[in-house]
Amino acid sequence: MNELFMGRLPRYIRQFAAFSALIVLLFALSGCMYPKSQMKQNQVAPKEAVRNVQAAIDQYQSETGMLPMKNSTANTPKYEKFYIDFGVLNRTGYMSDIPSSAFEKGGNYSYLIIDEESKPRVKLLDILAFQKINDIQSWVTSYIQTNSVLPKGEQTYPGFYQIDYKAMSKTAPTIRSVFSGQTIQAIVDENGVVFSDYGIDIMQYIQKSGKNDFEADLDLRTLLVDGSDFVPVKAPVYHFVNNEPQAVKP
């Protein structure tokens, strides 16, 4: 385990530090200190805004043959990959204003495009949960760098563990699921990568659907995405194993 970390950490830490600096800069530029009335508005899923942005995306693609989305890399996680470029939509007249719930206007959500190669759909990423997972990741990375071991507790899934906040002298932040409103926990894999655990939410969706005949390789995160306006934040892939969702290694 120690050799694994010592071999991986330097490159990972550089990438994480650069990413964290970018996030901090974007928050500073966006002017996140909005009135309480604005923040209260953002607590509700902006369904109308999603519909309006979807209409603009569809029209833009129909007339230009392209999608107004920002560049990403091949290694960018699936549900963080294609952020909508509101600047393009605004400059070309497809949208007169950016939704107040969008990150670019100080809102709580990043607007994404998924299924970009088939039928592009607009979804929302919860920035508050995203930031909390990034905070935990920085704690875990720092702890591993200093101690060369994972700050892990009990195993939750094969290769995934609860996080030992006490070992890091930290308090577990409250991460609330946009799907159920329930508090969910962060977990860590054997490489020190932190994830949000949406297993409970997925199980609730399965129970409501009454289905239990999922394909073995089906990514159960799609159940959450297809049934809401949101994407799961920093979630691992889940498969249906022994009649319940199980996080699996990529």
C-alpha positions as CSV (number, residue, x, y, z in Angstrom):
1,M,0.0,0.0,0.0
2,N,2.8,2.5,0.9
3,E,4.6,1.9,-2.4
4,L,1.3,2.4,-4.3
5,F,0.8,5.8,-2.6
6,M,4.4,6.9,-3.0
7,G,4.2,6.1,-6.7
8,R,1.0,7.9,-7.3
9,L,0.8,10.9,-5.0
10,P,3.2,13.4,-6.4
11,R,1.4,13.6,-9.8
12,Y,-2.0,13.4,-8.2
13,I,-1.2,16.2,-5.7
14,R,-0.1,18.5,-8.5
15,Q,-3.3,17.9,-10.4
16,F,-5.5,18.4,-7.3
17,A,-3.7,21.6,-6.3
18,A,-4.1,23.1,-9.8
19,F,-7.8,22.1,-9.9
20,S,-8.5,23.5,-6.4
21,A,-6.8,26.8,-7.3
22,L,-9.0,27.0,-10.4
23,I,-12.2,26.4,-8.4
24,V,-11.2,29.1,-5.9
25,L,-10.5,31.5,-8.7
26,L,-13.8,30.8,-10.4
27,F,-15.7,31.4,-7.1
28,A,-13.9,34.7,-6.6
29,L,-14.6,35.9,-10.1
30,S,-18.3,34.9,-10.0
31,G,-19.1,37.0,-6.9
32,C,-20.7,34.3,-4.7
33,M,-21.9,36.6,-2.0
34,Y,-25.5,36.9,-3.1
35,P,-28.5,38.2,-1.0
36,K,-30.3,35.6,1.2
37,S,-33.4,35.9,-1.0
38,Q,-31.2,34.8,-4.0
39,M,-29.8,31.9,-2.0
40,K,-33.2,30.8,-0.9
41,Q,-34.3,30.7,-4.5
42,N,-31.4,28.5,-5.4
43,Q,-32.5,25.9,-2.8
44,V,-35.3,24.8,-5.1
45,A,-34.5,22.8,-8.2
46,P,-34.8,25.4,-11.1
47,K,-36.9,23.2,-13.3
48,E,-38.1,26.1,-15.5
49,A,-34.5,27.3,-16.0
50,V,-33.5,23.7,-17.0
51,R,-36.3,23.6,-19.6
52,N,-35.3,27.0,-21.0
53,V,-31.6,26.1,-21.3
54,Q,-32.6,22.8,-22.9
55,A,-34.6,24.6,-25.5
56,A,-31.7,27.0,-26.2
57,I,-29.3,24.0,-26.5
58,D,-31.6,22.2,-28.9
59,Q,-32.0,25.2,-31.1
60,Y,-28.3,26.0,-31.1
61,Q,-27.4,22.5,-32.1
62,S,-30.1,22.4,-34.8
63,E,-28.9,25.6,-36.4
64,T,-25.2,25.3,-36.0
65,G,-24.5,21.5,-35.8
66,M,-22.5,22.1,-32.6
67,L,-23.1,22.1,-28.8
68,P,-22.2,25.2,-26.7
69,M,-20.0,23.4,-24.2
70,K,-16.6,24.0,-22.7
71,N,-13.6,21.8,-23.5
72,S,-12.7,18.9,-21.2
73,T,-10.1,16.2,-21.1
74,A,-10.5,12.4,-21.7
75,N,-9.9,11.9,-18.0
76,T,-12.7,14.2,-16.8
77,P,-15.4,12.2,-14.9
78,K,-18.6,11.6,-16.9
79,Y,-20.8,13.9,-14.9
80,E,-18.3,16.8,-14.7
81,K,-17.3,16.6,-18.4
82,F,-19.2,19.2,-20.4
83,Y,-20.1,22.5,-18.8
84,I,-22.4,24.7,-20.8
85,D,-20.8,27.7,-22.3
86,F,-23.4,30.4,-21.4
87,G,-21.1,33.0,-23.0
88,V,-21.6,31.5,-26.4
89,L,-25.4,31.2,-26.0
90,N,-25.5,34.8,-24.8
91,R,-23.3,36.3,-27.6
92,T,-25.1,34.4,-30.3
93,G,-28.6,35.4,-29.1
94,Y,-29.9,32.0,-28.0
95,M,-30.2,33.2,-24.4
96,S,-30.7,36.7,-23.2
97,D,-29.5,36.0,-19.7
98,I,-27.9,33.3,-17.6
99,P,-30.1,31.6,-15.1
100,S,-29.8,33.0,-11.6
101,S,-29.3,29.5,-10.2
102,A,-26.2,29.0,-12.4
103,F,-22.7,29.2,-10.9
104,E,-21.8,32.0,-13.3
105,K,-24.4,34.2,-11.6
106,G,-23.5,33.1,-8.1
107,G,-26.0,30.3,-8.0
108,N,-25.6,26.8,-6.4
109,Y,-25.5,24.8,-9.6
110,S,-23.3,24.2,-12.6
111,Y,-25.3,23.4,-15.8
112,L,-24.0,20.4,-17.8
113,I,-24.7,18.6,-21.0
114,I,-24.8,14.8,-20.9
115,D,-25.4,12.3,-23.7
116,E,-23.7,14.8,-26.0
117,E,-23.3,12.2,-28.8
118,S,-26.8,10.9,-28.9
119,K,-29.6,13.2,-27.4
120,P,-28.0,16.0,-25.4
121,R,-29.7,16.7,-22.1
122,V,-29.2,19.6,-19.6
123,K,-28.5,18.5,-16.0
124,L,-27.4,20.3,-12.8
125,L,-24.4,19.7,-10.6
126,D,-24.7,20.7,-7.0
127,I,-21.7,23.0,-6.3
128,L,-22.1,22.9,-2.5
129,A,-21.7,19.1,-2.4
130,F,-18.9,19.3,-5.0
131,Q,-16.9,21.8,-2.8
132,K,-17.4,19.6,0.3
133,I,-16.0,16.5,-1.5
134,N,-13.1,18.6,-2.7
135,D,-12.4,19.7,0.8
136,I,-12.4,16.2,2.1
137,Q,-10.1,15.2,-0.8
138,S,-7.6,17.8,0.3
139,W,-7.6,16.5,3.8
140,V,-7.2,12.9,2.7
141,T,-4.4,13.7,0.3
142,S,-2.5,15.7,2.9
143,Y,-2.9,12.9,5.4
144,I,-1.6,10.3,3.0
145,Q,1.3,12.5,2.0
146,T,2.3,12.8,5.7
147,N,1.5,9.3,6.9
148,S,1.7,7.1,3.8
149,V,-1.5,5.3,4.8
150,L,-5.2,5.8,4.2
151,P,-7.3,7.5,6.8
152,K,-9.9,4.7,6.5
153,G,-12.5,3.1,8.6
154,E,-14.8,0.2,7.9
155,Q,-15.2,-1.1,4.4
156,T,-18.4,-0.1,2.8
157,Y,-18.0,-1.8,-0.6
158,P,-15.1,-3.9,-1.9
159,G,-12.2,-1.5,-2.3
160,F,-14.1,1.5,-0.7
161,Y,-14.0,2.6,2.9
162,Q,-15.5,5.0,5.4
163,I,-13.3,8.0,6.1
164,D,-11.6,8.3,9.5
165,Y,-12.0,12.0,10.2
166,K,-10.8,11.6,13.8
167,A,-7.4,10.5,12.5
168,M,-7.2,13.6,10.4
169,S,-8.4,15.8,13.3
170,K,-11.4,16.9,11.2
171,T,-15.2,16.9,11.5
172,A,-17.2,15.2,8.9
173,P,-19.1,17.8,6.8
174,T,-22.8,17.4,6.1
175,I,-23.3,16.4,2.5
176,R,-27.0,16.5,1.5
177,S,-28.3,14.6,-1.5
178,V,-30.2,16.6,-4.1
179,F,-32.1,13.5,-5.0
180,S,-33.6,12.7,-1.5
181,G,-32.6,15.5,0.8
182,Q,-30.9,12.9,3.0
183,T,-27.5,13.2,4.4
184,I,-25.0,11.0,2.5
185,Q,-21.4,10.1,3.4
186,A,-18.1,10.4,1.7
187,I,-16.1,7.3,1.0
188,V,-12.5,6.7,-0.1
189,D,-11.0,4.1,-2.4
190,E,-7.7,2.3,-2.0
191,N,-5.9,4.9,-4.1
192,G,-7.0,7.7,-1.8
193,V,-9.7,9.1,-4.1
194,V,-12.8,10.5,-2.3
195,F,-16.3,9.9,-3.6
196,S,-19.9,10.6,-2.5
197,D,-21.9,7.5,-1.7
198,Y,-25.3,7.6,-3.3
199,G,-26.1,3.9,-2.6
200,I,-29.1,4.7,-0.4
201,D,-30.6,7.0,-3.0
202,I,-30.1,4.5,-5.8
203,M,-31.7,1.8,-3.6
204,Q,-34.8,4.0,-3.0
205,Y,-35.1,4.5,-6.8
206,I,-34.9,0.7,-7.3
207,Q,-37.5,0.0,-4.7
208,K,-39.9,2.6,-6.1
209,S,-39.5,1.2,-9.6
210,G,-40.2,-2.4,-8.5
211,K,-37.4,-3.7,-10.8
212,N,-34.7,-6.1,-9.9
213,D,-33.5,-7.4,-13.2
214,F,-30.8,-4.9,-14.1
215,E,-28.0,-5.9,-16.5
216,A,-24.8,-6.7,-14.6
217,D,-22.9,-3.9,-16.2
218,L,-25.5,-1.2,-16.0
219,D,-24.2,1.9,-14.3
220,L,-26.9,2.5,-11.7
221,R,-26.1,6.2,-11.5
222,T,-28.2,6.6,-14.6
223,L,-31.3,5.8,-12.5
224,L,-30.7,9.0,-10.5
225,V,-29.9,11.1,-13.6
226,D,-32.9,9.9,-15.7
227,G,-35.3,10.5,-12.8
228,S,-34.3,14.0,-11.9
229,D,-32.7,17.3,-13.2
230,F,-29.4,16.4,-11.4
231,V,-26.2,14.4,-11.7
232,P,-24.6,12.6,-8.8
233,V,-21.6,14.6,-7.5
234,K,-18.3,12.8,-7.4
235,A,-20.0,9.4,-7.3
236,P,-18.4,6.0,-8.2
237,V,-20.0,3.7,-10.7
238,Y,-22.6,1.4,-9.1
239,H,-23.7,-2.1,-10.3
240,F,-26.5,-4.2,-9.0
241,V,-24.9,-6.9,-6.9
242,N,-26.7,-9.3,-4.6
243,N,-29.9,-7.3,-5.0
244,E,-28.4,-4.0,-3.9
245,P,-26.2,-1.2,-5.4
246,Q,-22.5,-1.7,-5.0
247,A,-19.8,0.8,-5.8
248,V,-17.2,-0.7,-8.2
249,K,-13.7,0.3,-9.2
250,P,-13.3,1.9,-12.7
